[in-house]
Amino acid sequence: MSNSTPRIGICGMSIEASTYSPHRSGAESFTVRRGDDLVAYYPFLAPGQPLREAAEWVPLVHARSLPGGAVEPAFYDAIKEEIIARLRAVMADPATALDGLFFDIHGAMNVIGRLDAEGDLATAVRAAVGPDVLISTSMDLHGNVSRPLASAMDLLTCYRMAPHEDAMLTKQRGVYKLLSRLGTPAHPGPGRVHKAWLPVPVLLPGEKTSTRIEPAKSLYGELYWVEAQPGVLDASIWVGYAWGDEPRNMAVIEVEGDDAEACRRYAEMLGRRLWDVRHEFVFVAPTGSLAECVDAALAGGAKRPFFISDSGDNPTAGGTGDVTWSLTRLVADPRLAGAGAPTTLVASIFDAEAVAACQAAGVGAAVDLEAGARIDHVHAGPVRLRGEVARLTEGDETSGPVAVVRVGAAGETGGVYAIITTRRKPYHTLSDFAAAGLDPRRADIVVVKIGYLEPELFDMAADWLLGLTPGGVDQDLVNLSAVAITRPMFPWDDDFAPGLGAEVL
């Protein structure tokens, strides 16, 4: 350690990127933070917080994006080169050298033409700082942990909740563990740990592995018991990223601590339990085709607001967010049109030109325009929207300006309200809808490009169905054109007995 107060760097690159989506994630998709802006991103490092005072923080660079398509290699290379250059610069001088590094990643970053992006970045980071700097990473449980990634890290952990209500808490845990192993006065302890790493040949979508329901609820609940055992520091289960077609995409168990054999034993226990319950994973909500979901929403006695997940084009899983397949069918459904039709909010599609056309027309003006399918025009072409401009807002920093078109004749109420954003935008909260000038609590039907409902929408929904719709993150994994995943792999294959022995790294 360089002095009594350890110097800890912060860097990383975070995105969930679907290899099946035609979207491409370049510089415009990422928020890049450096300096004070990077430290301020973590509330547990705010001035006065105990972790802030426990170390001298050295913010390097971090790039973060909403989920999307595969990352453009030029942008990945630029961020990687900046991270490595900054690390080499601080390590070159003993006065500025790091004692530890918090490596903040997602785990499902796919880069065009590359394999194992996080493993590649982690290996380069390790080479830049050398063997003596402790590196701790926190990840999404929908990430992937290849052997190169696990080998380059000293400490690993991931979320234990899906939806990810513990995302920032997990980052805090990763930082706390790093400090504890550095042996600061507040958290004395040895440095390196043993890591029992166990890939499990199972790959399932998050909508089947939500910790709201069994068996994931109990599996993740066991982690708290495992990490409390003698010789164990942390235990994690990654379910993997279902919409990435790479050999590393699968579930992984990792248990770390001071007792190598204990870590191995518990990792293998968790691996066997995950394999044994593979057939028990089911969708987090009742499912149906879009037509079946709409029929249920319109049935007598259906509760309001009734939510439908347009799951095949979920932007927060990597969908483009502009697939018009569902919206095209909704605006063509006569039951959703005309005077007295149920108020149906559809969130959303992005099309900057369509928003601009609505802005030129003004609120209340009649419009006849095409929108969507700017990027994903494989599943459907642009949707024709004939109606009136119901709302124009500035939106928020993610969406940019927003237009809402109510499909139908002027002066009517109810019907389909199509939300059109300037940029890709997931709708997860009441504030997201409020930024578009709408209140989903007052709607009859709310169609959202999402998989499982995020907590606020989940609490808001009087009823909910998961629509099995087409798109870049189609829930029917077996029908996706996977060619690079490791086989055999459940659910593609089932008649095999995997070796479930953990490797201690």
Beta strands, then each sheet from edge to edge (+ up, - down):
strand 1: 7-14
strand 2: 17-18
strand 3: 30-34
strand 4: 56-65
strand 5: 68-69
strand 6: 100-104
strand 7: 134-139
strand 8: 155-158
strand 9: 194-200
strand 10: 232-238
strand 11: 251-257
strand 12: 287-288
strand 13: 306-310
strand 14: 343-350
strand 15: 366-371
strand 16: 383-396
strand 17: 400-407
strand 18: 415-421
strand 19: 445-448
strand 20: 463-467
strand 21: 503-504
sheet 1: 3+ 4- 1- 6- 7- 8-
sheet 2: 2+ 5+
sheet 3: 10+ 11- 9+ 21-
sheet 4: 12+ 20+ 13+ 19+ 14+ 18+ 17- 16+ 15-
end
